[in-house]
Amino acid sequence: MTDLTSIDVSPDGGVLTARFAGGAARRFHAEWLRDNALDPATRDAGNGQRLITLADFPADVRIASAHTEGDGVAINFAPDDHVAHFPATWLAANAYDGGQVRPAGWHDGVEWDGSLTPLSARFDDLANPVMRRDWLAAVRSLGFATLTGGPVEEGALLKVVETFGYVRETNYGRWFEVRAEVNPTNLAYTGLGLQAHTDNPYRDPAPTLQILYCLENSAEGGDSMVVDGFRAASRLREHDPAAFDLLASHCARFTYASGGARLTARRPMIDLTPDGELVGIRFNNRSAAPITDVPFDDMAAYYKAYRAFAEIIDDPAMQVSFKMSPGDCFIVDNTRVLHARLGYSGAGSRWLQGCYADMDGLLSTLSELEAVHGAA
């Protein structure tokens, strides 16, 4: 739907109707078109940022005339006599009049369960732009990917982040150690097993990417696991829509207080956009504060829903398990993919380093790579 066949303007000049090959017709309001005009007086030619505000053109703007021109439509607006050209491909891509397809983005990936074979690359592969593109695209679509064969040295995980973005520093520092400690400040620093969880739900915003990098792993046990939180939420919605709605419509609370940091956030376990798109999961039993935002009459049902969601997350059929070797690492979309580990014994040692980064840097790098090398 990119070849324009005809156009019409409503008698009052308020609406342009564009018809495309195949019979699809899309309507556009005059005010929307004027606000989104692509001419140099409206948009910066270099960065694409808008140069006008709504106050810079009349509220009663209308289409005085329009005609097809080249690969699109030329419009003369009244009463300010502004002229702008809109390519047919641009109109098709930005149509909002029915049949809108959301452009590929952060959370448009395929849901998965324990049968997933994750994309894995070698550390040196990321120097190849095409292979780096494919690895980053897997993070975008699956929320999870692994690397092997990296240097076994402290801080090596920062080299992974440098291939796509920047470290997000927190009260834990630029990176943090994950190994057994005396008097640990976090249960992650013990040999206990950890239920699948998203990290730092007590932050607002929570880190959107997490990298865990293995330096030692000779302990018995300690396998890593990941779970697709979106698939878990979808399973809950399929089996019990009312339970899904309870977790999406009421806020949970998460908190952390130690070492001079006192953090708290109030967000739902299942986060939706106003139009119902699933965009985030916050699930972490260790950091859950007392839930006080659910009305008394709904609390019993809320806890039933909470338990049902946890049982899906704990289902072995949902889990991808793997044991890391020194020089291995994995990355997760921390707003979607939950990670866990089995408990491990005191014999041998298990030493990981972790850090956080933000998805916007990864998506920007991926977009640049796809512009040069094509979509993954």
N, C-alpha and C positions, 0 to 999 in steps of 0.2 A: 504494500500500500504506500507507494512513494511517487507514482506517476500521476500527475494532476490532469484531470480530464475537463473540468469546468469549475466555475465559481459563480456564486450569487451573493448579492447584498440585500438584506432585508429593507423594506421601504423606509424604515426610520433610521437606517444606517447603523443600527446597533449590533448587527450580527453578520459575519461573513460565513457562508457555507462553501466548503471546498469538497469537491468530489474527486475521488481517486480511482485508478484502474481497479476493476473488480467490483465497482459499485458502492464502495464505502463512502459515506458522506460524514464530514465532521464540521461542527459549528464552532465558531470562535467569537467571543464578545469583543466589541471594539475597544473597550477599556483595557481588556487583557492584552490585546494585540499592541496597543500603544505602549503599555507598560513594558512589554517584552520585545520591543523593536530592536533590530540588530544593527541599526545605522550608527556611525561613529559619534553622532551627537547624543545617542542614548546609551551606548555600550563602549567601554574602552576596547580598542582593537587589540591590545596586547593581552590583558588579563581577563577580558570579558565581563568585568564588573560594571554594574549599572551606574550611570552618571546622573540620573534624574531621580526625583522622588515623585510620589503621586501628586504632590502639590505643584509640580512643574508642568502639568498639562491639565486642561479643564476637566471637571467632573462630568460634563455633558459631552465628552468627546464622542465622535461618531465617524463612520466611514463615508466620506464624501464621494469617493469613487474607488474602483479597484479593477485591475485587469491582469491577465496572465502575462508574464514577462520572463523570457528565458526559462529557467528551471523552477519558477515559482510565481509569486503574486506580488504586484506592486500596489500599495495602498496609499491614497491621499486622505489624511485625516482632517476633520474640521472640528472646531473652528480655528485651530492653530496652524492649519495648512502644512502639517508635517507629512513628509513622504518617507516611506520605508518599504524595503523589499524583504519578503519572507520566502526562503527556499521551500519547495514542496517537501523535501526530506525532513526539514526542520518542523514543518507543520504536522507531518505524520508522526514524528517522534514525540511531539509534545502535545498531541491531541488529548483533550480531557472530556470529550463528548462521547462517552460510551466506548467500550472495547479497549480501554486504556490498558496497556501492558507496562507494568512497572519496570523501569530500566534495571539492568543487572546492577546489583549493589552488595552491600555488606552481608545481608542475611537472606540472600536469595539462593542458598545452596540446597543440596539434596539431603534429606534426613537419612540417618543410618543407625544401625544397631551393631551387635557384636560380630556380625558377619563381615564387617568392613575390613578390607585390606588397605591400610592407609598409604598415601604416597610417601615414599621415603627417598631421600637424596643423600649423596655424600657431601660432606662439608665443602670440598673443593669444587663441587658442581655449581655452587652459588656464584662462582666467578664467571660462569657462562650465562649471559643474559637470558637466553631462551630457557635454560634449565631453571634459572632463578624465577623467571616468569611462571613456569609451570608449578613450582613449589609454592610460590605466593598465591597462585590461583587456587591451589588445593586448600590453603588456609581460608581463603575467601569462601569457597563453596562448601567445605566440610568442617571448617573451624578447627582443623587438626592436621598436623603433618610432622614427620620425624626427620632427623638428620643423623648420619653416622660418620665415623672417621674423622672427627674433629680433633684439634690439639688437646692433650690432657694437661691443662695448665689453668691456674686460677684466672678468672676473668675472661675465659675464652668465649663465654656466652655473649659478651658484649660485641664480639666480632660478628655473631649471628645477627644481632639487632642492627648493626651498622650496614648490613646489606639491604635494609629496607626503611630504616627510620631511626628513632632516638629512644634511649632508655627513659622511662618515667621513674624518677627518683621519689622514694617515699621515706617514712620514718625508719624503714628497714635498711635504708641506704640505696646505692645504685644497684647493688645486688645483695642477696642474703644467702646464708648457709643453711642447708637442710641436712642435718646429721644429728645424732644423739648428743645431747648436752647435759651437763649438771645444772639443775635449777633452770630449765628452759623457760623462755618467755612465750612460747607458742608450742602447741602439741605437735606441730610439724617437726619440731626439733627433738622428738623422742623416737623410740622404735615401735610405737603403737601403730596399728593399722588406722587408716583414715577413710571414712566414708566419702564417696564421690561428692565433690563440692565445687563451687566457684570460689575464687579467692577474693578476699577483701570486700565482702558485701557491705561492710560498715563504712566504706568510702562512698562519697557522692561527688563526682562519678567514680564508679569502680574502674580499675584498670581493665582495658579491653583486650590486651594480649598478655600472656604469661609464657616465659621460656624456662624450662628446667633442663639443666646440663649436668651430665654425670662425670665425676672425676674418680670415684671409687665405688665398687659395688661387689664386694666379696662376701657380704652377709648372706645368711640363709633367709630366703624370702625377699620381701621388699619389692615385689613386682609392681610396676605402674599400671594403672587402668584409666581409661577415659570413657565417658558416656555422653552421648548427644542429648543435651537437655531439651532441644527442640523436639526430638523424636519422643522423649519421655513425656513432654507436655502434650504432644499430639495423641499419644496413646491414652493419656488421661482424658482428653477431650472426647476421643472416640468411645471410650467405655463409660464415662460419667461426665457428661457436659456440665452438670450442675457443680460438680467438684472443681472442674477447671475454672468455671466462672468465679467461684469463691476465692480461689488462690489468685486470680487475676484482678479481682475487684476490691480486695482488701489489702492493706499494707502490712507486711511483716516489719519487724525491727531487728537491726543487727548492731552489735556494739563491740568495741575493743578498747581496753584500757591497760597500758603497761609501758614502762620505760619512758614516761613523759608524754606519751601519746594518748589522747582520749577521743575516740572516733565513734560516730554513730550515724546511721542512715535509716530512713523509713521508706521502703519501696516494696512493691508486691513481689512475691516469689516468681510469678509469671507475668512478664511485662508486655503489654500490648499497646499499639498505637491507637488513636481514637477510632480508626476504621477497622480495627481488629487484627492487624498484622502482628504476629509474634516477633518481638525484637529483643527479648532479654530474659535470662533466668538468673535468679539469685537464690542459692540454696547452700546453706552452710550451718549444720547443726551446732558446731562448736562456737559460732559467733552469734547465734540467735539469742536475742533478748526476749523478755516476756512480751507476748503479743497482746497489745492493748487497743488495737484499732478495729477489732471485730466486735460487733454488738453481742450482748449476752445471748440473745436468742439464736445467733448464728454460730457461736463458738464451738459447740459440739460437732456440728456439720463441718466447720472449718478444719477442726483437728482430724476428722475422718478423711477429708480431702487431702490434708497434709500427709497423713499416714499412707494414703493410696499412692500419692506422688512419690514418696520415699520408697515404697515397695517396688514401684516401676524402676526407679533409679538403681535400686539394689539388685534387680533381676540380673543374674549372670548373662542372660541372653542379650542384654543391652550393652555389655562391657567388652571393650577391646583391651586385652591384657598383653603386656610385653615386659621383658626384663632388659634394663638398660646396661650397656657396657661402657667403660671409660671412653670418653670422646663422643658418646651419643647424646642427643638432646631431642626434646619435642617442644612444639609450640601449640598453644590452644587459644581459641577465641574465648576469653574468660567471661563473656556475656552470653555464651551459648554452651560450651563444652565443659562438663564437670570432670575433674581428675581425682584420682584416689591412689592409695598404695596399700599393699598387704603389710601386715606387721613383719618385723624382722628380728632375728635373734642378736644377742650380744657378741656372738662369734663373728669374726671378720668385721668389715666396716662398710658403711654406705654413706657416700658423701656426694650430694648434689649441690649445685648453686642455681639460684633462681633470680629472675628479674622480671620487671614489667615493662611494657611498651604500649603504644597506642595504635589502634587499627587505622587511623587516618593516614599515618605515615606509610603503612603497608599498602593501603589502597592507592595512594598517590604514586608510589613507586611502581606498583603493578599496572596502573593506568598508563604511565609513561612507557613501560616495557611493551605493553600491548599496542600502543600507538606506533611503535617502531617495528615490532616483530609479529604483530597480529594477535588476535585473541587466543588464549590457551585452549 
